[in-house]
């Protein structure tokens, strides 16, 4: 939430626990978060499953969950889904999941994280905001 970068994602034709685990594992593999990271999600069955909780614990993450029926607790995720739908998905028709995966990869990895500025980040991209923050921490240390 700090820099708005999408750090882990996955795509499938279902919403089972394996899909959420794949996204979580992708995020951990790419970013290697420090112990104590707060992992926030909605209260979906996937995020309450034993396998998902075990993966969070294995990676030293603290679980945080939205209140039942309160979409405002997970506003950042809801905002991203609204954004990708309005900016990309509603304007496309995919012939298969492979084509959808390639296009969504481009949108997230090439455009959203690296080229799309955010007013909440001082009109920087998520990648630029994070880079600036990390550089400022080096000068402090």
Backbone as a chain_set.jsonl record, in Angstrom:
{"seq": "XXXXXXXXXXXXXXXXXXXXXXXXXXXXXXXXXXXXXXXXXXXXXXXXXXXXXXXXXXXXXXXXXXXXXXXXXXXXXXXXXXXXXXXXXXXXXXXXXXXXXXXXXXXXXXXXXXXXXXXXXXXXXXXXXXXXXXXXXXXXX", "coords": {"N": [[0.824, -1.189, 0.0], [2.063, 1.168, 0.554], [3.622, 2.118, -1.654], [2.045, 1.546, -3.811], [2.673, -0.305, -5.787], [2.03, -3.205, -7.715], [2.824, -6.172, -6.443], [2.711, -8.925, -6.514], [1.017, -11.267, -8.451], [-1.466, -13.299, -10.085], [-3.141, -15.294, -12.539], [-6.083, -17.033, -13.412], [-8.706, -19.305, -14.355], [-10.349, -19.585, -12.215], [-11.172, -19.063, -8.714], [-9.813, -20.258, -6.623], [-7.907, -21.336, -3.707], [-5.309, -22.007, -4.59], [-4.733, -20.162, -6.608], [-4.491, -17.717, -5.229], [-2.371, -18.388, -3.569], [-0.356, -18.726, -5.486], [-0.036, -16.069, -6.392], [0.833, -14.876, -3.998], [3.23, -16.309, -3.508], [4.667, -15.524, -5.779], [5.024, -12.804, -5.214], [6.591, -12.914, -2.875], [8.863, -14.262, -3.8], [9.894, -12.434, -5.68], [10.273, -10.06, -4.199], [11.136, -10.531, -1.608], [10.191, -9.91, 1.201], [10.644, -8.353, 4.424], [10.598, -9.933, 7.666], [7.589, -9.744, 9.534], [6.018, -8.235, 7.869], [2.913, -6.775, 7.104], [0.188, -8.412, 5.932], [-2.558, -7.749, 4.166], [-5.914, -8.639, 3.484], [-9.132, -9.422, 2.006], [-11.911, -11.117, 3.56], [-12.157, -13.561, 2.248], [-12.645, -17.068, 1.514], [-10.363, -18.248, 0.447], [-8.222, -16.854, 1.552], [-8.489, -17.474, 4.171], [-7.894, -20.084, 4.334], [-6.187, -23.052, 5.467], [-3.806, -23.672, 4.106], [-3.071, -21.216, 2.962], [-2.749, -19.568, 5.196], [-0.652, -20.936, 6.454], [1.403, -20.458, 4.588], [1.707, -17.695, 4.823], [2.585, -17.565, 7.505], [4.939, -19.069, 7.295], [6.502, -17.306, 5.921], [6.8, -15.286, 7.723], [4.821, -13.327, 7.926], [2.298, -11.038, 9.019], [-1.081, -11.509, 9.543], [-3.805, -9.608, 8.346], [-7.136, -8.726, 8.143], [-10.024, -7.71, 6.34], [-13.051, -6.39, 7.732], [-16.097, -8.26, 7.959], [-18.071, -7.975, 5.109], [-17.237, -5.374, 4.628], [-16.15, -3.444, 2.32], [-14.584, -1.204, 2.294], [-12.43, -1.564, 3.952], [-10.579, -2.807, 2.4], [-9.853, -1.075, 0.411], [-7.714, -0.258, -1.275], [-7.067, -2.508, -2.866], [-9.547, -2.907, -4.099], [-9.716, -0.533, -5.536], [-7.569, -0.84, -7.347], [-8.529, -3.051, -8.858], [-10.808, -1.926, -10.012], [-9.562, 0.047, -11.55], [-7.905, -1.42, -13.393], [-9.89, -2.771, -14.749], [-11.388, -0.664, -15.922], [-9.427, 0.722, -17.401], [-8.261, -1.21, -19.009], [-9.304, -4.011, -19.216], [-12.086, -3.89, -19.872], [-12.017, -2.976, -22.429], [-11.109, -4.893, -24.097], [-11.12, -8.07, -25.749], [-10.369, -11.352, -25.183], [-8.903, -14.175, -26.75], [-8.155, -16.463, -25.444], [-7.013, -17.726, -22.224], [-4.269, -17.523, -22.143], [-3.634, -15.39, -23.864], [-4.914, -13.359, -22.445], [-3.389, -13.403, -20.079], [-0.856, -12.537, -21.013], [-1.47, -9.912, -21.826], [-2.377, -8.762, -19.437], [-0.076, -9.063, -17.921], [1.581, -7.223, -19.316], [0.137, -4.853, -18.765], [0.27, -4.634, -15.913], [3.068, -5.007, -15.207], [4.597, -3.505, -17.081], [3.193, -1.122, -17.625], [1.359, -0.162, -15.416], [2.926, -0.377, -12.983], [5.267, 0.969, -13.757], [4.859, 3.144, -15.53], [2.44, 4.465, -15.147], [1.329, 7.223, -13.52], [0.512, 8.303, -10.162], [-1.674, 10.257, -8.359], [-1.738, 10.246, -5.576], [0.845, 9.575, -5.008], [2.335, 11.8, -5.438], [2.235, 12.273, -8.141], [4.041, 10.467, -9.204], [5.242, 7.335, -10.569], [4.566, 4.017, -9.252], [7.02, 2.559, -9.191], [8.956, 4.6, -9.442], [8.391, 6.132, -7.182], [8.989, 4.329, -5.102], [11.715, 3.896, -5.631], [12.746, 6.485, -5.179], [12.142, 6.736, -2.465], [13.724, 4.64, -1.342], [16.275, 5.524, -2.041], [16.371, 7.861, -0.502], [16.45, 6.767, 2.007], [18.97, 5.639, 2.068], [20.625, 7.847, 2.15], [20.041, 8.798, 4.646], [20.973, 6.828, 6.337]], "CA": [[0.0, 0.0, 0.0], [2.937, 2.327, 0.68], [4.045, 2.647, -2.948], [1.013, 1.176, -4.787], [3.132, -1.252, -6.801], [1.483, -4.558, -7.666], [4.048, -6.934, -6.184], [2.49, -10.331, -6.825], [-0.283, -11.478, -9.071], [-1.636, -14.546, -10.828], [-4.391, -15.315, -13.292], [-6.624, -18.371, -13.668], [-10.143, -19.313, -14.635], [-11.019, -19.93, -10.964], [-10.774, -18.233, -7.568], [-9.463, -21.161, -5.539], [-6.747, -20.998, -2.888], [-4.061, -22.138, -5.355], [-4.504, -18.92, -7.341], [-3.996, -16.73, -4.265], [-1.041, -18.853, -3.155], [0.579, -18.43, -6.571], [0.24, -14.63, -6.347], [1.634, -14.627, -2.796], [4.578, -16.851, -3.727], [5.323, -14.65, -6.751], [5.426, -11.572, -4.518], [7.683, -13.241, -1.949], [10.043, -14.608, -4.598], [10.427, -11.23, -6.328], [10.557, -8.916, -3.326], [11.752, -10.98, -0.363], [9.833, -8.962, 2.261], [11.179, -8.564, 5.77], [9.706, -10.526, 8.662], [6.691, -8.773, 10.148], [5.207, -7.539, 6.883], [1.474, -6.933, 7.325], [-0.495, -8.881, 4.717], [-3.983, -7.451, 4.309], [-6.788, -9.214, 2.465], [-10.521, -9.496, 2.429], [-12.172, -12.328, 4.337], [-12.499, -14.68, 1.374], [-12.266, -18.409, 1.972], [-9.0, -18.54, -0.011], [-7.271, -16.221, 2.471], [-8.693, -18.095, 5.485], [-7.56, -21.503, 4.232], [-5.004, -23.489, 6.221], [-2.619, -23.591, 3.238], [-2.685, -19.815, 2.796], [-2.254, -19.108, 6.501], [0.673, -21.552, 6.64], [2.371, -19.761, 3.734], [1.968, -16.402, 5.473], [3.401, -17.817, 8.701], [6.251, -19.526, 6.843], [7.23, -16.127, 5.464], [6.865, -14.301, 8.796], [3.877, -12.233, 7.68], [1.212, -10.843, 9.979], [-2.37, -11.463, 8.84], [-4.765, -8.541, 8.608], [-8.276, -9.04, 7.302], [-11.143, -6.776, 6.333], [-14.254, -6.785, 8.451], [-17.08, -8.925, 7.102], [-18.947, -7.105, 4.343], [-16.757, -3.996, 4.606], [-15.225, -3.299, 1.195], [-13.715, -0.049, 2.52], [-11.215, -2.045, 4.609], [-9.659, -3.29, 1.37], [-10.08, -0.095, -0.657], [-6.61, -0.191, -2.248], [-7.24, -3.61, -3.823], [-10.758, -2.632, -4.87], [-9.381, 0.546, -6.464], [-6.772, -1.399, -8.443], [-9.378, -3.866, -9.738], [-11.624, -0.986, -10.774], [-8.674, 0.712, -12.508], [-7.516, -2.325, -14.482], [-11.084, -3.044, -15.546], [-11.778, 0.487, -16.744], [-8.356, 1.125, -18.299], [-7.755, -2.267, -19.878], [-10.079, -5.228, -19.456], [-13.377, -3.628, -20.517], [-11.77, -2.569, -23.811], [-10.447, -6.006, -24.765], [-11.692, -9.413, -25.788], [-9.244, -12.277, -25.285], [-9.277, -15.451, -27.36], [-7.935, -17.507, -24.448], [-6.388, -17.243, -20.988], [-2.875, -17.192, -22.445], [-3.632, -14.031, -24.396], [-5.269, -12.481, -21.322], [-2.226, -13.35, -19.178], [0.17, -11.678, -21.632], [-1.921, -8.521, -21.804], [-2.395, -8.319, -18.04], [1.336, -8.914, -17.567], [2.023, -5.93, -19.85], [-0.522, -3.755, -18.049], [0.792, -4.509, -14.551], [4.524, -4.914, -15.097], [5.184, -2.462, -17.929], [2.473, 0.143, -17.566], [0.877, 0.281, -14.097], [4.013, -0.214, -12.005], [6.418, 1.746, -14.233], [4.545, 4.323, -16.345], [1.202, 5.132, -14.726], [1.545, 8.046, -12.327], [-0.568, 8.295, -9.18], [-1.761, 11.527, -7.638], [-1.405, 9.989, -4.165], [2.297, 9.425, -4.911], [2.943, 13.02, -5.958], [2.277, 12.082, -9.598], [5.101, 9.533, -9.584], [4.827, 5.948, -10.754], [4.95, 3.226, -8.085], [8.451, 2.231, -9.23], [9.731, 5.823, -9.188], [8.168, 6.508, -5.79], [9.761, 3.407, -4.269], [13.139, 4.19, -5.858], [13.053, 7.735, -4.474], [12.11, 6.442, -1.027], [14.902, 3.837, -0.988], [17.447, 6.414, -2.13], [16.36, 8.769, 0.649], [16.843, 5.992, 3.189], [20.418, 5.44, 2.005], [21.293, 9.09, 2.571], [19.804, 8.937, 6.089], [21.779, 5.818, 7.024]], "C": [[0.871, 1.257, 0.0], [3.282, 2.949, -0.668], [3.137, 2.243, -4.104], [1.468, 0.217, -5.889], [2.422, -2.588, -6.612], [2.691, -5.475, -7.567], [3.911, -8.423, -6.481], [1.102, -10.501, -7.407], [-0.275, -12.813, -9.803], [-2.987, -14.473, -11.525], [-4.794, -16.763, -13.538], [-8.117, -18.231, -13.943], [-10.945, -19.712, -13.394], [-10.523, -19.005, -9.865], [-10.41, -19.116, -6.367], [-8.182, -20.714, -4.832], [-5.443, -21.047, -3.679], [-3.72, -20.857, -6.109], [-3.909, -17.86, -6.407], [-2.605, -17.113, -3.766], [0.002, -18.549, -4.225], [0.953, -16.943, -6.562], [1.125, -14.288, -5.151], [3.074, -15.104, -2.995], [5.349, -16.021, -4.749], [5.832, -13.374, -6.081], [6.625, -11.827, -3.612], [8.972, -13.508, -2.73], [10.7, -13.355, -5.189], [10.93, -10.181, -5.351], [11.169, -9.272, -1.974], [11.461, -10.034, 0.811], [10.412, -9.351, 3.619], [10.132, -9.234, 6.656], [8.833, -9.416, 9.25], [5.874, -7.962, 9.17], [3.731, -7.795, 7.185], [0.829, -7.264, 5.987], [-1.987, -8.672, 4.925], [-4.765, -8.07, 3.16], [-8.23, -9.051, 2.908], [-10.718, -10.827, 3.15], [-12.567, -13.527, 3.512], [-11.955, -16.001, 1.883], [-10.835, -18.756, 1.588], [-7.977, -18.036, 1.013], [-7.389, -16.766, 3.896], [-8.276, -19.564, 5.492], [-6.279, -21.817, 5.004], [-3.738, -23.336, 5.384], [-2.147, -22.151, 3.105], [-2.109, -19.259, 4.099], [-0.866, -19.674, 6.776], [1.741, -20.828, 5.825], [2.706, -18.384, 4.31], [2.897, -16.585, 6.67], [4.817, -18.238, 8.324], [7.135, -18.358, 6.413], [7.236, -14.996, 6.491], [5.937, -13.115, 8.618], [2.777, -12.225, 8.727], [-0.083, -10.7, 9.184], [-3.202, -10.278, 9.303], [-5.917, -8.777, 7.65], [-9.366, -7.993, 7.443], [-12.278, -7.307, 7.192], [-15.267, -7.364, 7.479], [-17.993, -7.898, 6.435], [-18.493, -5.658, 4.256], [-15.705, -3.831, 3.507], [-14.253, -2.14, 1.409], [-12.415, -0.441, 3.22], [-10.153, -2.475, 3.592], [-9.724, -2.37, 0.151], [-8.965, -0.071, -1.69], [-6.734, -1.301, -3.285], [-8.462, -3.365, -4.702], [-10.496, -1.534, -5.907], [-8.559, 0.02, -7.633], [-7.653, -2.2, -9.394], [-10.288, -2.983, -10.59], [-10.794, -0.322, -11.875], [-8.323, -0.206, -13.67], [-8.725, -2.666, -15.358], [-11.403, -1.877, -16.471], [-10.699, 0.885, -17.749], [-7.955, 0.051, -19.307], [-8.795, -3.34, -20.217], [-11.397, -4.989, -20.179], [-13.229, -3.216, -21.98], [-11.18, -3.702, -24.651], [-11.335, -7.254, -24.761], [-10.525, -10.352, -26.04], [-9.717, -13.595, -25.878], [-9.099, -16.615, -26.391], [-7.201, -16.911, -23.236], [-4.923, -16.864, -21.197], [-2.757, -15.767, -22.978], [-3.959, -13.023, -23.301], [-4.079, -12.308, -20.385], [-1.133, -12.43, -19.728], [-0.217, -10.207, -21.557], [-1.931, -7.968, -20.376], [-0.971, -8.175, -17.514], [1.839, -7.56, -18.046], [1.442, -4.787, -19.029], [0.098, -3.55, -16.665], [2.282, -4.195, -14.537], [5.138, -3.771, -15.911], [4.498, -1.11, -17.756], [2.17, 0.583, -16.133], [2.016, 0.553, -13.117], [5.086, 0.78, -12.45], [6.099, 3.01, -15.022], [3.33, 5.104, -15.869], [1.439, 5.909, -13.439], [0.295, 8.024, -11.447], [-0.544, 9.609, -8.414], [-1.346, 11.354, -6.181], [0.093, 9.818, -3.939], [3.014, 10.669, -5.44], [3.144, 12.959, -7.454], [3.502, 11.305, -10.066], [4.489, 8.178, -9.875], [5.168, 5.184, -9.476], [6.447, 2.924, -8.044], [9.304, 3.452, -8.901], [9.588, 6.26, -7.733], [9.008, 5.635, -4.859], [11.252, 3.676, -4.409], [13.551, 5.449, -5.104], [13.092, 7.507, -2.958], [13.369, 5.686, -0.603], [16.182, 4.67, -1.053], [17.515, 7.374, -0.945], [16.773, 8.052, 1.928], [18.341, 5.741, 3.229], [21.16, 6.683, 2.471], [21.131, 9.334, 4.064], [20.736, 8.016, 6.859], [23.211, 6.107, 6.977]], "O": [[0.452, 2.299, -0.504], [3.241, 4.171, -0.815], [3.427, 2.564, -5.257], [0.715, -0.041, -6.828], [2.235, -3.047, -5.485], [3.493, -5.552, -8.498], [4.916, -9.105, -6.679], [0.13, -9.938, -6.902], [0.779, -13.377, -10.097], [-3.858, -13.691, -11.146], [-3.953, -17.612, -13.834], [-8.699, -17.158, -13.776], [-12.097, -20.132, -13.511], [-9.568, -18.254, -10.059], [-10.676, -18.748, -5.223], [-7.473, -19.827, -5.306], [-4.562, -20.215, -3.464], [-2.548, -20.504, -6.235], [-2.938, -17.19, -6.76], [-1.757, -16.243, -3.566], [1.123, -18.157, -3.903], [2.126, -16.597, -6.708], [2.062, -13.499, -5.276], [4.022, -14.382, -2.684], [6.557, -15.832, -4.605], [6.944, -12.923, -6.356], [7.568, -11.036, -3.589], [10.042, -13.03, -2.355], [11.926, -13.238, -5.194], [11.905, -9.485, -5.635], [11.67, -8.393, -1.272], [12.381, -9.423, 1.354], [10.635, -10.527, 3.908], [8.931, -9.112, 6.417], [9.29, -8.289, 9.438], [5.11, -7.088, 9.58], [3.35, -8.925, 7.489], [0.915, -6.492, 5.032], [-2.606, -9.336, 5.757], [-4.333, -8.032, 2.008], [-8.516, -8.607, 4.02], [-9.76, -11.581, 3.322], [-13.244, -14.425, 4.013], [-10.945, -16.051, 2.585], [-10.159, -19.481, 2.318], [-6.99, -18.713, 1.3], [-6.505, -16.551, 4.725], [-8.302, -20.213, 6.537], [-5.409, -20.962, 5.17], [-2.704, -22.913, 5.901], [-0.944, -21.891, 3.132], [-1.096, -18.561, 4.089], [0.004, -18.962, 7.279], [2.852, -20.608, 6.307], [3.863, -17.962, 4.284], [3.873, -15.852, 6.828], [5.784, -17.814, 8.958], [8.359, -18.416, 6.528], [7.632, -13.874, 6.175], [6.225, -12.02, 9.1], [2.382, -13.267, 9.249], [-0.176, -9.88, 8.271], [-3.289, -9.986, 10.496], [-5.694, -9.006, 6.461], [-9.6, -7.459, 8.527], [-12.441, -8.516, 7.357], [-15.288, -6.995, 6.305], [-18.605, -7.064, 7.102], [-19.272, -4.794, 3.854], [-14.516, -4.051, 3.738], [-13.201, -2.097, 0.77], [-11.411, 0.261, 3.102], [-8.963, -2.498, 3.906], [-9.659, -2.827, -0.99], [-9.238, 0.12, -2.875], [-6.524, -1.054, -4.472], [-8.415, -3.59, -5.911], [-11.0, -1.604, -7.028], [-8.812, 0.383, -8.782], [-7.541, -2.049, -10.611], [-10.509, -3.271, -11.766], [-11.268, -0.151, -12.998], [-8.435, 0.2, -14.827], [-8.59, -2.829, -16.571], [-11.657, -2.071, -17.66], [-11.024, 1.342, -18.845], [-7.372, 0.363, -20.346], [-9.12, -3.543, -21.386], [-11.793, -5.8, -21.017], [-14.227, -3.118, -22.694], [-10.795, -3.482, -25.8], [-12.177, -7.445, -23.882], [-9.775, -10.172, -26.999], [-10.801, -14.077, -25.549], [-9.792, -17.627, -26.491], [-6.822, -15.74, -23.24], [-4.399, -15.987, -20.51], [-1.862, -15.026, -22.573], [-3.35, -11.955, -23.235], [-3.791, -11.195, -19.945], [-0.555, -11.637, -18.986], [0.62, -9.355, -21.257], [-1.532, -6.826, -20.148], [-0.689, -7.26, -16.741], [2.456, -6.822, -17.278], [2.158, -3.863, -18.643], [0.415, -2.422, -16.287], [2.706, -3.219, -13.918], [6.098, -3.142, -15.467], [5.16, -0.072, -17.742], [2.684, 1.609, -15.687], [2.053, 1.611, -12.491], [5.751, 1.378, -11.604], [6.967, 3.869, -15.177], [3.208, 6.293, -16.165], [1.718, 5.323, -12.393], [-0.815, 7.766, -11.913], [0.492, 10.014, -7.886], [-0.677, 12.22, -5.618], [0.563, 9.906, -2.804], [4.175, 10.592, -5.843], [4.104, 13.52, -7.984], [3.949, 11.471, -11.201], [3.356, 7.9, -9.48], [5.985, 5.657, -8.686], [7.073, 3.02, -6.989], [10.277, 3.342, -8.155], [10.557, 6.708, -7.12], [9.657, 6.138, -3.942], [11.976, 3.684, -3.414], [14.599, 5.47, -4.458], [13.968, 8.023, -2.265], [14.009, 6.05, 0.384], [17.066, 4.527, -0.208], [18.6, 7.666, -0.442], [17.371, 8.652, 2.822], [18.923, 5.639, 4.31], [22.206, 6.583, 3.114], [21.967, 9.99, 4.686], [21.236, 8.386, 7.922], [24.013, 5.344, 7.513]]}, "num_chains": 1, "name": "protein.A"}
